[in-house]
Amino acid sequence: MNISKEQLIQDLKKAGIPEGALLHLKVSLKAIGKVDGGPNTLLDALIETVGPEGTLVIDSFITSYPLPLNEEHAKTISTEASPSYAGAMANAMIKHPDSVRSQHPIQRFTAIGKLAHELMDNHTSDSGGYDVLDRMAEMDALNLSIGRKTVGVGTTHVAIEKMGFVKKGAKMGLNYKTSNGHIQTFEVNWNGGCGRGFPKFLPLYEKAGYLKWVKIGNADAVLTNMKGTLDVEIQKLKDDPSFYFCDDPTCKDCQLNWEHSKGNLLKVKFHSLITIIKNKLNK
Ligand SMILES: [Zn+2]
């Protein structure tokens, strides 16, 4: 049976999302099930749940390319209307008539609601890529991550930046139009991360009382307190700076790309070879 807006509102309220909430979203629509009307129905349900005093924020970042940009990539100019690689929900929010897009050339968050302009207008080319989430954590925000495969609770990248970890390797960037109309190349100045290690934090958030498992449609989801999860991450990373690395011995990002990565190229190549042979034998 299809899932209606009314059912979604019921699930969101039951999950504990209060009216007036400042809510960061990470959404796998597929995990929820067949929603009548698709992403726009979920968006309407969220807007009604948080009400006119509430604010919704979603990651709706834009693809960047290796620098120097080749001729093809140089033609892509980032604007407030640029589509995001972040999925159906992010793109539905971008197209909503009341949405406000971040002024940052690449990390273009999208927000709807009372604090939308305050959060988005101040996120510019001079800001850190994840500053919006850092500010939200300070503002008592909640994060809702819908779907077991949805990675992270919004604050892990903030923690990595605050810890000052540095990633080596190729520079990325994107062209955008400056406020005086010039086309300029913006260079990525944050570090990112592979993300497959981020779920290791979930039990820690839960133990500290900052996470609860909820149900939205058919999806398992987590509702977290952003200030809480950021505190947990920073405490853990002070003890163990490698904690956010994934356990895959063939992951170049975690094994090699960080200044504090412990792997070496020979080991990664060896494990990659073993994986290829195993896959061949299993066929
Ligand atoms: Zn990894």
Residues whose N, C-alpha, C, O or C-beta is under 5 A from the ligand:
A	BS01	ZN	C194 R196 C246 C251 D253 C254
